[in-house]
Amino acid sequence: MFYAPRGRRFAQWGCRFTSTMPAPRGLPVFGTTLSLMMAGSSPKLHRYIDARHRQLGSIFKENIGPVACVFIADPADMRLVFAKEGKYPQHLLPEAWTVYNQLHNASRGLFFMDGVEWLHFRRILNPALLKGDQQWLQQCCEPPIDRLVAQICASPDKPPIRQLLYHWSLEVIVSVLIGPDQYCQSRRRLEDQIGLLASSVHSVFETSAKMALISSSLAAKWRLPRWKKFEAAATTALRAATALVESLESNEGLLGRLQGQMTANELAKIVTDLILAAGDTTAFSMEWLLYLVAKHPEVQSRLRTEPTESPYLKNTVKEALRLYPVAPFLTRILSEDIQIKGFDIPAGTVLILSIFTSGRDSESFPEPQRFDPERWAEGRALRAASLPFAMGSRSCIGRKLAEYQLQTTLAQLVSRFQVEALNEVQMVLKMVAVPSAEVKFRFMAI
């Protein structure tokens, strides 16, 4: 769900700017919350908003919970938003985390920063993670991927894939932080800490998803059971991540690249949030990728005949992210007035970019429900229509790492196994887009 952080003013509907914009009918105070609940509540928000776009067009306004939003599905309009996001782009934050941070006086990393502070640290991280030769990132991915493959080899019939992917995701981050050689030397020493962190990150994911349809500030004030569970999970996860960061020392990897550019406390909070952010998103992206490939053995066969650096491998990952973006919505808060589709939208408006809908638009992607990596070949797709990592200055800082990680892991697995999915799943939204049940895989050695 979408919640406005405290301390910001937002544009109010009823002004002349947006009075003619398409909008569904809603109730006073509650907006269209009842309609959303009847459609399946927050787990099916992506489907609900997709249906609204089909009903009202590529741009409409609607109150989701307490926040008045403008929803946008046209990729060209999304790019205009990114172009106009200003020097200090602002986005919405999960209310549960903002309330937690205020109650516990928690100083957080890049995702929670704004303004000058955000820009300062983003400029430090960009050269390390997004610019120049990023071969070192791929080298960091290799040892944890080899470990994942070995674990699957040991239990190829219905392995606990979600648990394995959580560990794999966090181990890649550790390897990136300290470098692959240091990771290999320290892995056994760090194994228990990574295991605790993996379970606590998953617990945060589960408990925060249950906060979606209630006010976190009221839940915290009244000490509701679900708030107490989230609070305990968040505290455990932050302590586990901080303890892991404090135990890491290296002149290699990302830590080596950041030495002298920030204080120890600044480094700790930045790296802690990088670890927490990667746990869910990359693990679930990989689960979706494996699920789609498992359902399409012809894609697996093609991947085995292609070189590791082939466009087809990269396009397979792009196609999976198009169909199942772990962040089906991106948010921005306008820093200046803009015009979209003839509507004048004032500064302060909350914009929701419907990534799920734009990625399944038949005008951009013929037969949009079909999994077809070949559509990304030169001239075959409107590349701008799928934006799983966003764009602009506040795009995902871990984009290149995630791409290397997903591509390399997929290549390693399909070169050794024929992958089968033993159950059918649907996409549901629990803070991020996840399968409705853990996918059961069988990995058959080739």
Secondary structure, DSSP 8 states (H G I E B T S, - for coil): -----TT-----TTSTTTTTS-----BTTTBTHHHHHHTT-GGGHHHHHHHHHHHH-SEEEEEETTEEEEEE--HHHHHHHHHTS-SS-B----HHHHHHHHHHT----GGG--HHHHHHHHHHHHHHHTSS--HHHHHHHHHHHHHHHHHHHHS-BS--HHHHHHHHHHHHHHHHHH-HHHHHHHHHHHHHHHHHHHHHHHHHHHHHHTTTTS-HHHHHHTT-HHHHHHHHHHHHHHHHHHHHHHH---SSHHHHHHTTTS-HHHHHHHHHHHHHHHHHHHHHHHHHHHHHHHT-HHHHHHHHHS-TT-HHHHHHHHHHHHHS-SS-EEEEE-SS-EEETTEEE-TT-EEEEEHHHHTT-TTTSSSTTS--GGGGSTTSS-GGG--TT--STTS-TTHHHHHHHHHHHHHHHHHHEEEEE-S---EEESSSEEESS---EEEEE-
